[in-house]
Amino acid sequence: MANPSGIEDASEAPTLARRALGVALRADRLSAGLSTAAAARAAKVQPNTIWRIEQSKMGTRGPTVTSMCEAYGVSSERREFLLHLLERSGERGLWEDYSAVAPEWRLFYEAERASTSYDDWCPMLMPGLAQTQAYLAQLQELNPPASPEEAQVIRDGRPKRQVEVLRTPKGHRRFRFLIGGAAFQYLRHWPEAEAEQADRLEELAQRPDVQIRIAHRPHGCMHAAFTVITMGAPGALNPPLVTLEGLDAVRYIEQPDLVFLYQSTFDDAWAGATPYEEYDGG
């Protein structure tokens, strides 16, 4: 499908297509005035199936989507669009052949690649999209992967992720990196990585679509790192989401009220932070 903005369509990546399909089918069900149980009866499927498809917890097949479209009374054009999403959701994604990316992380990586707004709060570490190979190697010494081979796969994949997400600046796209002052304090303990990492931040700060600020005073984001990712305009099929990264897993927050809470908290902290070019390291 054509995308005049030049940014990757958030419904064209497999995991995002499945999520968009669920969002669209839920909207159609609600527009038809049907409860989950009533929709299941009309489409001749189990109620749990309706819920799982809408929440993108499971894949589905063309006959099921067609039955749901008939139950909801959608137009033929709408049905064709939904079946297109279904087809896209079954294709292999960019990261599926990359062994270091577990399935639960694919939504995060596809979302950041399709992002139009990317707000990343990093209290202790440099942002993943800004980390150099030397910096990543130091992190891996603190939290080593299962094997040296896996560590190398991760190091090899990091530049690929950065290139895919931070390709040539495109219109209507924004990255905001809010970095905690502690991240710079820790960086000083790694002199072999410090200069290269500083150069990387300087390089990113010169891009028209990237802004970097340093939070070195108390603010509402201090409790945990998170990223708010927006894909497309308000009302898009893939609504904004928040990701919370752990050592071995990622958690997604998609409820609109909670996403708004994280976004507003980030905005407040951002307003009180120091632009990177004015930060003196104090």
BELCOR-V51600 format. One record per residue. N is the residue number from 0. OMEGA is omega in whole degrees, 0 to 359 (999 if undefined). D_LAST is the distance of its C-alpha to the last C-alpha in Angstrom with 2 decimals. Layout:
BEGIN
n=N omega=OMEGA d_last=D_LAST
n=N omega=OMEGA d_last=D_LAST
END
This chain:
BEGIN
n=0 omega=183 d_last=48.76
n=1 omega=180 d_last=47.54
n=2 omega=186 d_last=43.95
n=3 omega=182 d_last=43.49
n=4 omega=183 d_last=39.69
n=5 omega=178 d_last=39.54
n=6 omega=181 d_last=37.32
n=7 omega=180 d_last=38.93
n=8 omega=184 d_last=41.08
n=9 omega=176 d_last=39.64
n=10 omega=184 d_last=43.20
n=11 omega=176 d_last=43.95
n=12 omega=189 d_last=42.05
n=13 omega=183 d_last=44.20
n=14 omega=178 d_last=42.00
n=15 omega=178 d_last=41.02
n=16 omega=177 d_last=44.69
n=17 omega=179 d_last=45.73
n=18 omega=180 d_last=43.15
n=19 omega=179 d_last=44.34
n=20 omega=179 d_last=47.93
n=21 omega=179 d_last=47.35
n=22 omega=182 d_last=45.64
n=23 omega=181 d_last=48.50
n=24 omega=177 d_last=51.25
n=25 omega=178 d_last=49.85
n=26 omega=179 d_last=49.74
n=27 omega=178 d_last=53.33
n=28 omega=181 d_last=54.48
n=29 omega=178 d_last=53.07
n=30 omega=178 d_last=54.58
n=31 omega=179 d_last=57.89
n=32 omega=184 d_last=57.58
n=33 omega=171 d_last=57.93
n=34 omega=178 d_last=56.51
n=35 omega=181 d_last=55.51
n=36 omega=180 d_last=58.86
n=37 omega=178 d_last=60.85
n=38 omega=179 d_last=59.09
n=39 omega=179 d_last=59.84
n=40 omega=182 d_last=63.49
n=41 omega=182 d_last=63.80
n=42 omega=179 d_last=62.16
n=43 omega=174 d_last=63.99
n=44 omega=178 d_last=60.95
n=45 omega=178 d_last=59.43
n=46 omega=180 d_last=57.07
n=47 omega=178 d_last=54.43
n=48 omega=178 d_last=54.70
n=49 omega=182 d_last=53.84
n=50 omega=183 d_last=50.75
n=51 omega=177 d_last=49.55
n=52 omega=181 d_last=50.03
n=53 omega=180 d_last=48.22
n=54 omega=182 d_last=45.25
n=55 omega=178 d_last=45.36
n=56 omega=181 d_last=46.08
n=57 omega=173 d_last=49.03
n=58 omega=179 d_last=50.62
n=59 omega=182 d_last=53.96
n=60 omega=182 d_last=56.90
n=61 omega=180 d_last=58.52
n=62 omega=179 d_last=61.46
n=63 omega=178 d_last=59.16
n=64 omega=179 d_last=57.07
n=65 omega=178 d_last=60.34
n=66 omega=178 d_last=61.77
n=67 omega=178 d_last=58.71
n=68 omega=179 d_last=58.97
n=69 omega=180 d_last=62.64
n=70 omega=183 d_last=61.95
n=71 omega=178 d_last=59.39
n=72 omega=181 d_last=61.59
n=73 omega=181 d_last=59.06
n=74 omega=178 d_last=60.23
n=75 omega=178 d_last=61.14
n=76 omega=178 d_last=58.22
n=77 omega=179 d_last=55.81
n=78 omega=179 d_last=57.45
n=79 omega=179 d_last=57.09
n=80 omega=180 d_last=53.37
n=81 omega=178 d_last=52.91
n=82 omega=174 d_last=54.92
n=83 omega=177 d_last=52.73
n=84 omega=179 d_last=49.67
n=85 omega=179 d_last=51.66
n=86 omega=180 d_last=52.51
n=87 omega=183 d_last=48.92
n=88 omega=181 d_last=47.80
n=89 omega=181 d_last=50.17
n=90 omega=178 d_last=48.96
n=91 omega=182 d_last=46.76
n=92 omega=182 d_last=43.13
n=93 omega=189 d_last=40.75
n=94 omega=188 d_last=39.28
n=95 omega=178 d_last=42.52
n=96 omega=181 d_last=43.42
n=97 omega=192 d_last=39.98
n=98 omega=183 d_last=40.38
n=99 omega=180 d_last=36.70
n=100 omega=178 d_last=36.51
n=101 omega=183 d_last=38.15
n=102 omega=184 d_last=40.18
n=103 omega=179 d_last=37.91
n=104 omega=188 d_last=35.00
n=105 omega=177 d_last=37.13
n=106 omega=180 d_last=36.64
n=107 omega=184 d_last=32.85
n=108 omega=177 d_last=33.25
n=109 omega=180 d_last=36.00
n=110 omega=181 d_last=34.17
n=111 omega=179 d_last=31.00
n=112 omega=181 d_last=33.33
n=113 omega=187 d_last=35.21
n=114 omega=168 d_last=32.27
n=115 omega=175 d_last=32.12
n=116 omega=186 d_last=28.88
n=117 omega=182 d_last=26.35
n=118 omega=189 d_last=23.41
n=119 omega=178 d_last=21.40
n=120 omega=184 d_last=18.88
n=121 omega=186 d_last=17.27
n=122 omega=187 d_last=15.14
n=123 omega=186 d_last=15.20
n=124 omega=170 d_last=16.64
n=125 omega=179 d_last=16.76
n=126 omega=181 d_last=19.51
n=127 omega=180 d_last=22.94
n=128 omega=181 d_last=23.88
n=129 omega=185 d_last=21.01
n=130 omega=174 d_last=21.30
n=131 omega=178 d_last=22.78
n=132 omega=181 d_last=25.67
n=133 omega=178 d_last=23.80
n=134 omega=180 d_last=21.09
n=135 omega=178 d_last=23.96
n=136 omega=177 d_last=25.86
n=137 omega=178 d_last=23.13
n=138 omega=181 d_last=23.16
n=139 omega=176 d_last=26.93
n=140 omega=179 d_last=26.94
n=141 omega=180 d_last=25.30
n=142 omega=187 d_last=27.68
n=143 omega=173 d_last=30.58
n=144 omega=185 d_last=33.11
n=145 omega=184 d_last=36.76
n=146 omega=175 d_last=37.63
n=147 omega=179 d_last=36.39
n=148 omega=179 d_last=38.40
n=149 omega=178 d_last=36.61
n=150 omega=180 d_last=33.21
n=151 omega=178 d_last=34.39
n=152 omega=180 d_last=35.75
n=153 omega=180 d_last=32.40
n=154 omega=178 d_last=30.65
n=155 omega=183 d_last=33.45
n=156 omega=182 d_last=33.22
n=157 omega=177 d_last=29.51
n=158 omega=178 d_last=29.95
n=159 omega=178 d_last=33.08
n=160 omega=181 d_last=31.27
n=161 omega=180 d_last=28.57
n=162 omega=182 d_last=31.33
n=163 omega=183 d_last=33.46
n=164 omega=186 d_last=30.82
n=165 omega=176 d_last=28.99
n=166 omega=183 d_last=32.16
n=167 omega=181 d_last=32.74
n=168 omega=181 d_last=31.12
n=169 omega=183 d_last=33.75
n=170 omega=175 d_last=34.39
n=171 omega=179 d_last=33.45
n=172 omega=184 d_last=30.70
n=173 omega=172 d_last=27.00
n=174 omega=174 d_last=24.18
n=175 omega=178 d_last=20.98
n=176 omega=177 d_last=18.32
n=177 omega=187 d_last=15.79
n=178 omega=178 d_last=13.37
n=179 omega=178 d_last=11.50
n=180 omega=180 d_last=7.92
n=181 omega=180 d_last=10.11
n=182 omega=179 d_last=11.94
n=183 omega=176 d_last=9.45
n=184 omega=179 d_last=9.25
n=185 omega=182 d_last=13.02
n=186 omega=181 d_last=13.45
n=187 omega=178 d_last=12.56
n=188 omega=181 d_last=15.67
n=189 omega=184 d_last=17.79
n=190 omega=180 d_last=17.76
n=191 omega=180 d_last=21.03
n=192 omega=191 d_last=19.57
n=193 omega=185 d_last=16.06
n=194 omega=181 d_last=17.32
n=195 omega=179 d_last=19.89
n=196 omega=177 d_last=17.68
n=197 omega=178 d_last=15.29
n=198 omega=180 d_last=18.59
n=199 omega=178 d_last=19.85
n=200 omega=178 d_last=17.09
n=201 omega=179 d_last=17.69
n=202 omega=180 d_last=21.37
n=203 omega=183 d_last=21.22
n=204 omega=179 d_last=19.19
n=205 omega=182 d_last=22.16
n=206 omega=181 d_last=24.64
n=207 omega=182 d_last=26.13
n=208 omega=183 d_last=26.25
n=209 omega=172 d_last=22.64
n=210 omega=179 d_last=19.60
n=211 omega=174 d_last=16.13
n=212 omega=182 d_last=13.46
n=213 omega=178 d_last=10.30
n=214 omega=182 d_last=10.74
n=215 omega=174 d_last=8.00
n=216 omega=180 d_last=10.51
n=217 omega=179 d_last=14.07
n=218 omega=187 d_last=16.60
n=219 omega=182 d_last=20.03
n=220 omega=193 d_last=19.32
n=221 omega=191 d_last=17.58
n=222 omega=186 d_last=20.88
n=223 omega=175 d_last=21.58
n=224 omega=176 d_last=21.11
n=225 omega=178 d_last=23.69
n=226 omega=175 d_last=24.94
n=227 omega=184 d_last=27.12
n=228 omega=176 d_last=29.64
n=229 omega=181 d_last=32.09
n=230 omega=178 d_last=35.12
n=231 omega=182 d_last=37.17
n=232 omega=175 d_last=37.93
n=233 omega=181 d_last=38.32
n=234 omega=180 d_last=41.41
n=235 omega=182 d_last=41.16
n=236 omega=175 d_last=42.98
n=237 omega=182 d_last=39.79
n=238 omega=180 d_last=37.77
n=239 omega=176 d_last=33.98
n=240 omega=177 d_last=32.80
n=241 omega=176 d_last=29.78
n=242 omega=176 d_last=29.12
n=243 omega=185 d_last=27.59
n=244 omega=172 d_last=27.26
n=245 omega=180 d_last=28.12
n=246 omega=185 d_last=28.68
n=247 omega=183 d_last=32.29
n=248 omega=176 d_last=32.90
n=249 omega=179 d_last=31.78
n=250 omega=180 d_last=32.63
n=251 omega=173 d_last=33.55
n=252 omega=185 d_last=33.51
n=253 omega=179 d_last=35.97
n=254 omega=185 d_last=37.18
n=255 omega=182 d_last=36.50
n=256 omega=179 d_last=35.38
n=257 omega=175 d_last=32.80
n=258 omega=178 d_last=31.56
n=259 omega=179 d_last=31.21
n=260 omega=179 d_last=29.21
n=261 omega=181 d_last=26.69
n=262 omega=181 d_last=26.59
n=263 omega=177 d_last=26.15
n=264 omega=176 d_last=23.40
n=265 omega=182 d_last=21.54
n=266 omega=179 d_last=22.25
n=267 omega=179 d_last=20.93
n=268 omega=180 d_last=17.58
n=269 omega=182 d_last=17.50
n=270 omega=182 d_last=18.29
n=271 omega=183 d_last=15.27
n=272 omega=183 d_last=12.72
n=273 omega=175 d_last=10.90
n=274 omega=186 d_last=13.04
n=275 omega=183 d_last=11.99
n=276 omega=180 d_last=13.08
n=277 omega=184 d_last=10.82
n=278 omega=183 d_last=7.48
n=279 omega=178 d_last=5.57
n=280 omega=182 d_last=3.79
n=281 omega=999 d_last=0.00
END
